[in-house]
């Protein structure tokens, strides 16, 4: 069998494996419906401490981005993915046995390293395995959307189980989460390299790598399209991530029984799965207005939740809050796949990991800032007020960004400037030469 035929077989295997892998590994199963309760009730930490640990996690994630990008370039996406999943698994195991708050911060630091590695590798492994051509982005969205919907369905089952098992023993959902992480680690070993002579590439020196990385980042910053997408993603993903524990906090404040946490989050996951399966339809219906239709409802729903939560909550108020949660989940599902597709358009396999690194670095920084704000607000006011203030801040930011992006994103390829597309058609080692030629013209 020739090298080319072997490479094609490897790519096909990766495409077949990816939906199963993502179903159990895209995020922590059994974890999010009960982690706020686990840390506050089982481990005895305060709500402000939990939010601060979230901010510390995202700051750690930001710190890891550049070293992780080098690691991925050095050992390859498959090997890096294995390392990321192992760190994920060890972090959950350590969280089960921790006793002190400083231990939680150390765990978050290690967990951030695993998440950074997975964030750079997972989507790119699928994208690298797809045939090149103008339909590549559409095929990626279809497969990624289907895979994400599988995850949401599985997470819905896991969320329901987590809520009821937490009432029996707070450690049971964490043990189940650890088992899922172990399965994901085993599956990550089954991916195949998709680059010829992957293991024979001589690692570059750190100084050489830093020059290459700075050159790549310079192109990203000069591209109005990439800059706009990364700024938008940072603010919206920062909001999505920062309010995860706020949802649990407001449910706890209104005395929702612990066993129903899982049921509520299961319903939300099913909604997210349905919306994710319709990612391509959302793109076709809204076109270049898709980000506006996803972003504005997400941030404005936080304001409405804050208003509803000002009074003593009745059953009808609780239903309205869950409906608003559902809107947020319906947006989150397709958004992640779409923003990955937008950022990967007009790129090559060498530049995509660095775009991913910049994407996650900025998103983590925004998440850290918003999480710190949430932590500070929770120390002095209610969760409802925190929701409302965060919603106001992010709504203003999203509206300003959408206005800025009006003539920079969603254009036809021929309508973009050279700075917006030249980095995608040149190899990184040739970009500097191309830039000098462009300047002469």
C-alpha positions in Angstrom: 0.0 0.0 0.0 1.4 3.4 -1.0 1.9 6.3 1.4 -0.9 8.2 -0.2 -3.4 5.3 0.0 -2.4 4.8 3.7 -3.0 8.4 4.4 -6.5 8.3 2.8 -7.3 5.3 5.0 -6.2 7.2 8.1 -8.3 10.2 7.2 -11.4 8.0 6.6 -10.9 6.3 10.0 -10.6 9.7 11.8 -13.8 10.9 10.2 -15.7 7.7 11.3 -14.2 7.8 14.8 -14.8 11.5 15.4 -18.6 11.5 16.2 -18.1 8.7 18.8 -15.1 10.5 20.3 -16.8 13.8 20.5 -19.9 12.3 22.0 -18.0 11.3 25.2 -15.3 13.9 25.2 -16.3 17.3 23.9 -16.9 18.5 27.5 -17.1 16.9 30.9 -20.2 14.6 31.3 -22.0 14.3 34.6 -20.1 17.4 35.7 -21.7 20.7 35.1 -25.2 20.1 36.5 -23.7 19.3 39.9 -20.2 20.8 40.1 -21.5 24.0 41.8 -23.3 21.9 44.4 -20.3 19.5 44.7 -17.9 22.4 45.5 -20.3 24.3 47.8 -22.1 21.5 49.6 -19.7 18.6 49.5 -16.3 20.5 49.6 -17.6 23.5 51.6 -16.4 26.4 49.3 -18.4 29.6 48.9 -20.1 30.7 45.7 -17.6 33.5 45.3 -14.7 31.1 45.7 -16.2 28.8 43.0 -16.5 31.7 40.6 -12.9 32.9 41.4 -11.6 29.3 40.7 -13.4 29.6 37.3 -11.5 32.9 36.6 -8.2 31.3 37.7 -8.9 28.4 35.4 -9.4 30.7 32.4 -6.4 32.7 33.2 -4.4 29.5 33.4 -5.9 28.5 30.0 -4.6 31.8 28.6 -1.2 31.2 30.0 -0.9 27.8 28.4 -1.9 28.8 24.9 1.6 29.6 23.4 3.4 26.6 25.1 0.5 24.3 24.0 0.7 25.5 20.4 4.4 24.6 20.3 3.7 21.2 21.9 1.1 20.4 19.2 3.5 21.4 16.5 6.2 19.4 18.1 4.5 16.1 18.8 1.5 16.2 16.4 -2.2 16.6 16.9 -2.9 13.0 17.7 -0.2 12.6 20.4 -1.1 16.0 21.9 -4.8 15.0 22.1 -3.8 11.9 24.1 -1.9 14.0 26.5 -4.8 16.4 26.8 -7.2 13.6 27.7 -4.9 12.1 30.2 -4.6 15.5 32.0 -8.4 15.8 31.9 -8.8 12.4 33.5 -6.2 13.0 36.2 -7.8 16.4 37.0 -11.2 14.9 37.8 -9.7 12.1 39.8 -7.8 14.7 41.9 -10.9 16.8 42.4 -12.7 13.8 43.9 -10.0 13.5 46.6 -9.1 17.2 47.3 -9.7 18.8 50.7 -8.3 22.3 50.6 -9.2 25.3 48.4 -5.6 25.7 47.1 -5.8 22.1 45.8 -8.8 23.2 43.7 -6.7 26.0 42.2 -3.8 23.6 41.4 -6.3 21.2 39.8 -7.8 24.0 37.7 -4.3 24.9 36.5 -3.6 21.3 35.3 -7.1 21.0 33.9 -6.6 24.2 31.9 -3.6 22.6 30.3 -5.6 19.6 29.2 -8.4 21.8 27.9 -6.0 24.0 25.9 -4.5 21.0 24.2 -7.9 19.5 23.4 -9.3 22.8 22.2 -6.5 23.2 19.6 -6.5 19.6 18.4 -10.0 18.2 18.3 -11.7 20.2 15.5 -8.5 20.4 13.5 -8.1 16.6 13.5 -11.5 16.4 11.7 -10.8 19.3 9.4 -7.4 17.9 8.4 -9.1 14.5 7.6 -11.6 16.0 5.1 -11.0 16.2 1.3 -9.8 19.6 0.2 -12.2 21.7 -1.9 -14.9 24.4 -1.7 -17.3 22.0 0.1 -14.8 21.3 2.9 -16.3 23.8 5.3 -19.9 22.6 4.6 -18.9 19.0 5.2 -17.0 19.9 8.4 -20.1 21.8 9.7 -22.3 18.8 8.9 -20.1 16.2 10.6 -19.2 18.5 13.5 -22.9 19.4 14.0 -24.0 15.8 14.0 -21.2 14.9 16.5 -22.1 17.8 18.8 -25.8 16.8 18.7 -24.8 13.2 19.8 -22.9 14.8 22.7 -25.9 16.9 23.8 -28.2 13.9 23.8 -25.7 11.8 25.8 -25.2 14.8 28.1 -28.9 15.1 28.6 -29.0 11.5 29.9 -25.9 12.1 32.0 -27.3 15.3 33.5 -30.5 13.6 34.6 -28.4 10.8 36.1 -26.1 13.3 37.8 -28.9 15.1 39.6 -30.5 12.0 41.1 -27.3 10.3 42.0 -26.0 13.4 43.7 -28.8 13.2 46.1 -27.7 9.6 47.0 -24.0 10.5 47.2 -22.3 13.7 46.0 -19.3 11.7 44.7 -21.2 9.4 42.4 -21.5 11.9 39.5 -17.8 12.8 39.7 -16.9 9.1 39.5 -19.1 8.7 36.4 -17.3 11.8 35.0 -14.0 10.2 35.6 -15.1 7.0 33.8 -16.2 9.0 30.7 -12.8 10.8 30.7 -11.0 7.5 30.8 -13.1 6.2 27.8 -12.2 9.4 25.9 -8.6 8.9 26.5 -8.8 5.3 25.2 -10.6 6.6 22.0 -8.0 9.3 21.4 -5.3 6.5 21.0 -7.3 5.3 18.0 -6.9 8.4 15.8 -4.3 8.3 13.1 -1.8 10.9 11.9 -2.9 12.6 8.6 0.4 14.2 7.7 3.1 12.4 5.6 6.2 11.6 7.6 4.5 13.1 10.7 7.0 11.4 13.1 10.1 12.3 11.0 9.7 16.1 11.2 12.6 17.7 13.1 11.3 19.9 15.9 12.1 23.5 15.4 14.0 25.6 18.0 12.0 27.6 20.5 13.4 30.9 19.2 12.6 30.0 15.6 9.1 28.9 16.7 8.5 32.3 18.4 9.5 34.2 15.3 7.1 32.0 13.2 4.3 32.5 15.8 4.8 36.3 15.9 4.7 36.4 12.1 1.5 34.4 12.1 -0.1 36.6 14.8 0.9 39.7 12.8 -1.1 38.4 9.9 -4.1 37.7 12.1 -4.0 41.2 13.5 -3.7 42.7 10.1 -6.7 40.8 8.8 -9.8 42.7 9.6 -11.9 39.6 9.0 -9.9 37.3 11.4 -9.6 40.1 14.0 -13.4 40.7 13.9 -14.3 37.1 14.3 -11.8 36.5 17.1 -13.0 39.6 19.1 -16.7 38.5 18.7 -15.9 35.0 19.7 -14.0 36.2 22.7 -16.9 38.2 24.1 -19.7 35.7 23.3 -17.8 32.6 24.5 -16.6 34.6 27.5 -20.3 35.2 28.3 -21.4 31.6 27.6 -18.6 30.2 29.9 -18.8 32.8 32.7 -22.5 32.2 33.3 -22.3 28.4 33.6 -22.2 28.4 37.4 -24.5 31.4 37.6 -27.3 29.2 36.3 -26.7 26.7 39.1 -26.4 29.6 41.6 -29.7 31.2 40.8 -31.5 27.7 40.9 -30.0 27.1 44.3 -31.1 30.6 45.5 -34.7 29.8 44.6 -34.4 26.5 46.4 -34.8 24.1 43.5 -34.3 20.6 44.8 -30.9 19.1 43.9 -32.4 16.1 42.0 -34.1 18.5 39.6 -30.9 20.3 38.6 -30.1 17.3 36.4 -33.6 17.2 34.9 -33.4 20.9 34.0 -30.0 20.6 32.5 -31.0 17.5 30.6 -33.9 19.3 28.9 -31.4 22.1 28.0 -29.0 19.6 26.5 -31.8 18.1 24.3 -32.7 21.6 23.1 -29.0 22.2 22.3 -28.8 18.9 20.4 -31.8 19.7 18.3 -30.5 23.2 17.4 -27.0 21.8 16.6 -28.5 19.3 14.2 -29.9 22.3 12.3 -26.7 24.3 12.2 -26.6 24.3 8.4 -30.2 25.4 8.1 -29.4 28.3 10.5 -26.5 29.3 8.3 -28.6 29.1 5.2 -31.5 31.1 6.7 -29.6 33.9 8.3 -26.5 34.0 6.0 -24.1 36.8 6.9 -26.4 37.9 9.7 -26.0 34.6 11.6 -23.7 35.9 14.3 -26.1 38.8 15.1 -29.0 36.4 15.4 -27.0 34.2 17.7 -25.2 36.9 19.7 -27.8 39.4 20.6 -30.4 37.0 22.1 -27.7 35.3 24.1 -26.5 38.4 26.0 -30.0 40.0 26.3 -31.4 36.9 27.9 -29.0 37.5 30.8 -30.6 40.9 31.4 -34.1 39.4 31.3 -33.1 36.6 33.8 -31.7 39.3 36.1 -35.0 41.3 36.0 -37.1 38.2 36.6 -34.9 37.2 39.5 -35.3 40.4 41.4 -38.5 39.3 43.2 -39.3 36.2 45.2 -39.6 33.7 42.5 -42.9 31.9 41.8 -43.4 28.8 39.7 -44.2 30.9 36.6 -41.0 32.9 37.1 -39.0 29.7 37.4 -40.5 28.5 34.1 -39.5 31.7 32.4 -35.9 31.5 33.6 -35.7 27.9 32.3 -37.1 29.1 29.0 -34.3 31.7 28.8 -31.8 29.1 29.7 -33.1 27.0 26.8 -32.6 30.0 24.4 -29.0 30.2 25.6 -28.4 26.5 25.0 -30.2 26.6 21.6 -27.7 29.3 20.6 -24.6 27.7 22.1 -25.1 24.4 20.2 -24.8 25.7 16.6 -22.6 28.7 17.4 -19.5 26.7 18.3 -19.5 24.8 15.1 -20.2 27.8 13.0 -17.5 30.0 14.5 -15.0 27.2 13.9 -16.1 27.0 10.3 -15.8 30.8 9.8 -12.3 30.9 11.3 -11.1 27.8 9.3 -12.3 29.2 5.9 -9.4 30.4 3.7 -6.8 28.6 5.8 -4.3 25.8 5.5 -3.4 23.0 7.9 -0.3 24.8 9.2 -2.1 28.0 10.1 -5.2 26.5 11.6 -3.6 25.5 15.0 -2.3 29.0 15.4 -5.7 30.5 14.7 -7.2 28.1 17.2 -4.6 29.2 19.8 -5.4 32.9 19.3 -9.1 32.1 19.4 -8.9 30.3 22.7 -6.4 32.7 24.2 -8.7 35.7 23.6 -11.8 33.8 24.7 -10.1 32.6 27.9 -9.0 36.2 28.7 -12.5 37.5 28.2 -13.9 34.6 30.3 -11.5 35.3 33.1 -12.4 39.0 33.2 -16.1 38.2 33.2 -15.7 35.5 35.8 -13.8 37.8 38.1 -16.5 40.4 37.7 -19.1 37.7 38.6 -17.1 36.5 41.6 -16.8 40.1 42.9 -20.5 40.8 42.3 -21.6 37.6 44.1 -19.6 38.6 47.1 -21.7 41.8 47.5 -25.1 41.2 45.7 -27.5 38.5 44.5 -27.1 36.2 41.5 -30.0 38.0 39.8 -28.2 41.3 40.0 -25.1 39.7 38.7 -26.9 38.3 35.7 -28.4 41.7 34.9 -25.1 43.6 35.2 -23.1 41.0 33.1 -26.0 41.1 30.5 -25.8 44.9 30.2 -22.0 44.9 29.8 -22.0 42.1 27.2 -25.0 43.5 25.2 -23.3 46.8 24.7 -20.1 45.0 23.7 -21.8 42.7 21.2 -23.8 45.6 19.5 -20.6 47.6 19.1 -18.7 44.6 17.7 -21.5 43.8 15.2 -21.5 47.4 14.0 -17.7 47.2 13.5 -18.0 43.9 11.7 -20.6 45.1 9.2 -18.2 45.5 6.2 -15.5 43.1 7.4 -17.2 39.7 7.8 -19.5 37.7 5.6 -18.2 39.0 2.2 -17.4 37.0 -0.9 -13.8 35.8 -1.3 -13.1 38.4 -4.0 -14.3 41.2 -1.8 -11.7 40.7 0.9 -8.4 42.6 0.9 -5.1 40.8 0.4 -4.4 41.0 4.2 -7.6 39.0 4.8 -6.8 36.0 2.6 -3.1 35.9 1.7 -2.1 34.1 4.9 -4.5 31.3 3.9 -2.9 30.6 0.6 0.8 30.8 1.5 2.8 28.5 3.7 3.9 30.1 7.0 7.6 29.9 5.9 6.8 31.8 2.7 4.6 34.5 4.2 7.4 36.9 5.0 8.7 36.8 1.5 5.1 37.3 0.1 4.6 40.3 2.4 7.8 41.9 1.1 6.7 41.4 -2.5 3.3 42.9 -1.7 4.9 45.9 -0.2 7.0 46.5 -3.3 3.9 46.4 -5.5 
